[in-house]
Amino acid sequence: MDPLSDVCSFLEVKNLMTGQVRLGGSWAIRTDGQLRRHVILTVASKGSSWLSVDGVDAPIRIQEGDCYVLTHPSQWLRSEPESKSIQFMPFSTKDNDRSLKSLESAFPFSNEPTNIIDGARFFVDGLSADPLFDLLPPVIHVQADSTEATVLRSVLSILTYEAKKPRVGNQLMIDSLARILLVEVLRLCVAYEDSQKGWLGALVDTKIGAALAVMHRDVTRRVTVDHIATAVGMSRSSFALRFKMLVGQSPLDYRLQLNMRRAAQLLLNNSKTVSSVAYELGYESERSFRKAFKRVMGCPPTSYRKTDTELCQR
């Protein structure tokens, strides 16, 4: 499994909401970004607008057909740069529908709307979510004529259809499409030029990206730094230095944290014993596994299984 797929397997998409708003005249919307680990995807289905985002110096011109992704959702979206805004922050599907209707009534149009905006919002949960979100850019603008915009518009269109017309297998479709949307968003972040740092930057580095692939591919094998360095054609010292510079931790610490997150996921399956999880991850003794798990997760494996994971240090 490649590193991005592996990390995404630790993540879960929750509280997915989709919606469309039709606006006219001079309008502006303010969305607060106090909630962490939320992603907003927006498509300008009709008309253009101006997007201002906390942490980004200049407003972004959004043309018809463009998409944008917010990973720290604090934004102003305006028909004109100086339009006066109103607050919009739904917390549930019910609130979302009501809020969209209130937005439309706040900015009425006589015949046809000047702007139609489609979007989706979801929360990302999981052990890897916080450190991953710390690396993501606040906004990614995807131009209408790009392949990526075509994919995003297509996924959003099917999601919206499934949300409006529940049929047999509806929940599986929505869950699967939401995960596809998450992966597509992360792909955009990896390709985004300002994200070439930390783990995201390491993925596109020829040597360290290959090393991460080795580490994620064979979790049961007790690989050494020498083995990984040789596999990617680097000396041990050069590899260890470059890995730490890009990823922010040593290869062994990264491998340890990766395995303990995987162990935490396995422990949520009550049919697995602690010893079987240890064996599955290549540990020869349960004692050494317990020690490593407590060091990374902040509590013993049995306590982790019995208590809410938020009670353990991460």
C-alpha positions as CSV (number, residue, x, y, z in Angstrom):
1,M,0.0,0.0,0.0
2,D,1.4,3.5,-0.9
3,P,1.9,5.9,2.0
4,L,-1.1,8.2,1.2
5,S,-3.5,5.2,0.9
6,D,-2.1,3.8,4.2
7,V,-2.5,7.1,6.1
8,C,-6.0,7.5,4.7
9,S,-6.9,4.1,6.0
10,F,-6.5,5.5,9.5
11,L,-8.9,8.4,8.8
12,E,-12.7,8.5,8.8
13,V,-15.0,11.0,7.1
14,K,-17.9,12.1,9.3
15,N,-20.8,14.6,9.2
16,L,-20.8,15.0,5.5
17,M,-23.1,17.8,4.3
18,T,-23.9,18.9,0.7
19,G,-25.8,21.9,-0.5
20,Q,-26.5,24.5,-3.1
21,V,-27.1,28.2,-2.7
22,R,-28.5,30.5,-5.4
23,L,-27.7,34.2,-4.9
24,G,-28.3,37.5,-6.7
25,G,-27.4,41.2,-6.5
26,S,-24.5,42.2,-4.2
27,W,-23.9,39.4,-1.6
28,A,-21.2,38.2,0.8
29,I,-20.9,35.2,3.1
30,R,-18.6,34.7,6.1
31,T,-17.8,31.2,7.3
32,D,-16.0,30.8,10.7
33,G,-13.1,28.4,10.9
34,Q,-13.1,27.6,14.6
35,L,-13.8,23.9,14.0
36,R,-10.6,21.9,13.4
37,R,-10.3,19.0,10.9
38,H,-13.2,20.2,8.7
39,V,-12.9,20.4,4.9
40,I,-15.0,22.5,2.6
41,L,-15.2,21.9,-1.2
42,T,-17.0,24.6,-3.2
43,V,-17.8,24.7,-6.9
44,A,-18.7,27.9,-8.7
45,S,-21.5,26.4,-10.9
46,K,-22.6,29.8,-12.1
47,G,-21.0,33.3,-11.9
48,S,-17.8,34.5,-10.4
49,S,-16.9,35.8,-6.9
50,W,-14.0,36.8,-4.7
51,L,-12.6,34.6,-2.0
52,S,-10.7,35.9,1.1
53,V,-9.1,33.3,3.5
54,D,-7.4,33.8,6.8
55,G,-3.7,33.4,6.3
56,V,-3.7,34.3,2.6
57,D,-2.7,37.8,1.7
58,A,-4.7,38.6,-1.4
59,P,-8.3,37.8,-2.4
60,I,-8.7,35.0,-5.0
61,R,-10.8,35.5,-8.0
62,I,-13.1,32.5,-8.4
63,Q,-14.4,32.1,-12.0
64,E,-17.4,30.1,-13.2
65,G,-16.5,26.3,-13.1
66,D,-13.6,26.8,-10.6
67,C,-13.4,24.8,-7.4
68,Y,-11.7,25.6,-4.2
69,V,-10.9,23.5,-1.1
70,L,-10.6,25.0,2.4
71,T,-8.8,22.9,5.1
72,H,-9.0,25.7,7.7
73,P,-12.5,26.9,6.9
74,S,-12.4,30.6,7.7
75,Q,-13.5,32.5,4.6
76,W,-15.3,35.5,3.1
77,L,-16.9,34.8,-0.3
78,R,-18.2,38.0,-2.0
79,S,-19.8,39.0,-5.3
80,E,-17.5,42.1,-5.1
81,P,-14.4,42.7,-3.0
82,E,-16.2,45.2,-0.7
83,S,-19.6,43.5,-0.3
84,K,-20.9,43.4,3.3
85,S,-21.1,39.8,4.6
86,I,-23.4,37.8,6.9
87,Q,-22.4,34.8,9.0
88,F,-22.9,31.2,7.8
89,M,-21.9,28.2,10.0
90,P,-24.1,25.1,9.9
91,F,-23.4,22.3,12.4
92,S,-25.7,19.6,11.2
93,T,-27.6,18.6,8.1
94,K,-30.8,20.2,9.5
95,D,-29.0,23.4,10.3
96,N,-27.3,23.3,6.8
97,D,-30.7,23.2,4.9
98,R,-32.1,26.0,7.1
99,S,-29.0,28.2,6.7
100,L,-28.9,27.8,3.0
101,K,-32.5,29.0,2.7
102,S,-31.8,32.0,5.0
103,L,-28.8,32.9,2.7
104,E,-30.9,32.8,-0.4
105,S,-33.6,35.0,1.3
106,A,-30.9,37.5,2.4
107,F,-29.7,38.0,-1.2
108,P,-32.8,37.8,-3.4
109,F,-32.8,37.9,-7.2
110,S,-35.6,38.9,-9.5
111,N,-35.5,36.3,-12.3
112,E,-32.4,34.3,-12.6
113,P,-29.6,34.0,-9.9
114,T,-26.3,35.6,-10.8
115,N,-24.4,33.0,-8.8
116,I,-25.0,29.3,-8.1
117,I,-22.6,27.7,-5.6
118,D,-22.5,24.0,-4.9
119,G,-20.5,22.5,-2.0
120,A,-19.7,19.8,0.5
121,R,-18.4,19.9,4.0
122,F,-17.1,17.0,6.1
123,F,-15.1,16.3,9.3
124,V,-12.0,14.1,9.3
125,D,-11.5,11.9,12.4
126,G,-8.7,9.5,13.2
127,L,-5.3,9.2,14.9
128,S,-3.5,10.8,12.0
129,A,-5.9,13.7,11.5
130,D,-4.4,16.4,13.7
131,P,-0.7,16.1,12.5
132,L,-1.9,15.8,8.9
133,F,-4.1,18.9,9.1
134,D,-1.2,20.9,10.5
135,L,0.6,20.4,7.2
136,L,-2.3,21.3,4.8
137,P,-2.5,24.7,3.1
138,P,-5.5,26.8,4.2
139,V,-6.9,27.0,0.6
140,I,-6.3,25.4,-2.8
141,H,-7.8,27.1,-5.9
142,V,-8.5,24.7,-8.7
143,Q,-9.1,26.3,-12.1
144,A,-12.2,25.2,-14.1
145,D,-10.3,23.8,-17.1
146,S,-8.0,21.5,-15.1
147,T,-8.5,17.7,-14.8
148,E,-8.6,18.0,-11.1
149,A,-11.6,20.4,-11.3
150,T,-13.4,17.9,-13.5
151,V,-12.9,15.1,-11.0
152,L,-14.0,17.3,-8.0
153,R,-17.2,18.5,-9.8
154,S,-18.0,14.9,-10.8
155,V,-17.6,13.5,-7.3
156,L,-19.6,16.4,-5.8
157,S,-22.4,15.9,-8.3
158,I,-22.8,12.2,-7.5
159,L,-22.6,12.9,-3.8
160,T,-25.3,15.5,-4.0
161,Y,-27.5,13.1,-6.1
162,E,-27.1,10.3,-3.5
163,A,-27.8,12.7,-0.6
164,K,-31.1,14.0,-2.2
165,K,-32.4,10.6,-3.5
166,P,-31.6,7.8,-1.0
167,R,-31.8,4.4,-2.6
168,V,-30.7,0.9,-1.7
169,G,-27.0,1.0,-0.8
170,N,-27.2,4.8,-0.2
171,Q,-25.0,4.9,2.9
172,L,-22.3,2.8,1.4
173,M,-22.2,5.0,-1.7
174,I,-22.0,8.2,0.4
175,D,-19.2,6.8,2.6
176,S,-17.2,5.6,-0.4
177,L,-17.6,8.8,-2.3
178,A,-16.7,10.9,0.8
179,R,-13.5,8.8,1.1
180,I,-12.7,9.4,-2.6
181,L,-13.3,13.1,-2.0
182,L,-10.9,13.1,0.9
183,V,-8.1,11.3,-1.1
184,E,-8.6,13.7,-4.0
185,V,-8.3,16.7,-1.6
186,L,-5.1,15.2,-0.1
187,R,-3.7,14.6,-3.6
188,L,-4.3,18.3,-4.4
189,C,-2.4,19.2,-1.2
190,V,0.5,17.0,-2.1
191,A,0.8,18.7,-5.5
192,Y,0.3,22.2,-4.1
193,E,3.6,24.1,-4.3
194,D,3.4,25.6,-0.8
195,S,2.9,22.2,0.7
196,Q,6.4,20.9,-0.1
197,K,7.3,20.6,3.5
198,G,6.9,18.0,6.2
199,W,5.3,14.6,5.3
200,L,3.5,16.0,2.3
201,G,6.8,17.3,0.8
202,A,8.5,14.0,1.6
203,L,6.0,12.1,-0.5
204,V,7.1,13.9,-3.7
205,D,10.8,13.7,-2.9
206,T,12.3,11.0,-5.1
207,K,14.4,9.3,-2.4
208,I,12.4,9.9,0.8
209,G,9.1,9.2,-1.0
210,A,10.5,5.8,-2.0
211,A,11.6,5.2,1.6
212,L,8.2,6.0,2.9
213,A,6.8,3.5,0.4
214,V,9.1,0.8,1.8
215,M,8.1,1.7,5.4
216,H,4.3,1.6,4.7
217,R,4.4,-1.4,2.4
218,D,5.8,-4.1,4.8
219,V,4.7,-3.4,8.3
220,T,5.6,-6.8,9.8
221,R,9.3,-6.8,8.6
222,R,11.7,-5.3,11.2
223,V,13.6,-3.1,8.7
224,T,16.6,-1.2,9.7
225,V,17.7,2.3,8.7
226,D,20.6,0.6,6.7
227,H,18.1,-1.5,4.8
228,I,15.9,1.4,3.9
229,A,18.9,3.6,2.9
230,T,20.2,0.8,0.7
231,A,16.8,0.3,-0.9
232,V,16.6,4.0,-2.0
233,G,20.3,4.2,-3.0
234,M,21.6,6.5,-0.2
235,S,24.2,6.2,2.5
236,R,22.9,5.6,6.0
237,S,23.9,9.1,7.3
238,S,22.7,11.0,4.2
239,F,19.4,9.2,4.3
240,A,18.8,9.7,8.1
241,L,19.6,13.4,7.8
242,R,17.4,14.1,4.8
243,F,14.5,12.0,6.2
244,K,14.5,14.0,9.5
245,M,14.8,17.3,7.6
246,L,11.8,16.6,5.5
247,V,9.6,14.5,7.8
248,G,10.5,16.1,11.0
249,Q,11.5,12.9,12.9
250,S,14.0,10.1,12.6
251,P,13.2,7.1,10.4
252,L,12.9,4.8,13.4
253,D,10.6,7.2,15.3
254,Y,8.4,7.6,12.2
255,R,8.3,3.8,11.8
256,L,7.4,3.3,15.5
257,Q,4.6,5.9,15.4
258,L,3.2,4.4,12.2
259,N,3.1,0.9,13.7
260,M,1.6,2.1,17.0
261,R,-1.2,3.9,15.1
262,R,-1.8,0.8,13.2
263,A,-1.8,-1.2,16.5
264,A,-4.4,1.3,18.0
265,Q,-6.6,0.7,15.0
266,L,-6.3,-3.1,15.4
267,L,-7.0,-2.9,19.1
268,L,-10.5,-1.4,18.4
269,N,-11.4,-4.9,17.1
270,N,-12.3,-6.7,20.3
271,S,-11.7,-10.1,18.7
272,K,-8.0,-9.4,18.6
273,T,-5.8,-10.0,21.7
274,V,-2.9,-7.7,22.6
275,S,-0.5,-10.6,21.8
276,S,-2.0,-11.2,18.4
277,V,-1.7,-7.5,17.5
278,A,1.9,-7.6,18.7
279,Y,2.6,-10.6,16.5
280,E,0.8,-9.1,13.5
281,L,3.1,-6.1,13.7
282,G,6.3,-8.2,13.9
283,Y,7.0,-8.0,17.6
284,E,8.6,-11.2,19.1
285,S,7.4,-10.4,22.6
286,E,4.2,-8.9,24.0
287,R,6.2,-7.1,26.6
288,S,8.3,-5.1,24.1
289,F,5.1,-4.3,22.2
290,R,3.3,-3.0,25.3
291,K,6.3,-0.8,26.2
292,A,6.5,0.7,22.7
293,F,2.7,1.3,22.6
294,K,2.7,3.1,25.9
295,R,5.7,5.2,24.8
296,V,3.9,6.5,21.7
297,M,0.2,6.4,22.7
298,G,0.5,7.5,26.3
299,C,-1.3,4.5,27.8
300,P,-1.0,0.7,27.8
301,P,-2.8,-1.3,25.0
302,T,-5.5,-2.6,27.4
303,S,-6.3,0.9,28.7
304,Y,-6.5,2.2,25.2
305,R,-9.0,-0.4,24.3
306,K,-11.2,0.3,27.4
307,T,-11.2,4.1,27.4
308,D,-11.9,6.8,24.9
309,T,-8.8,7.4,22.8
310,E,-8.9,11.1,23.6
311,L,-7.8,10.1,27.2
312,C,-4.5,8.9,25.8
313,Q,-1.7,11.2,24.8
314,R,-1.1,11.2,21.1
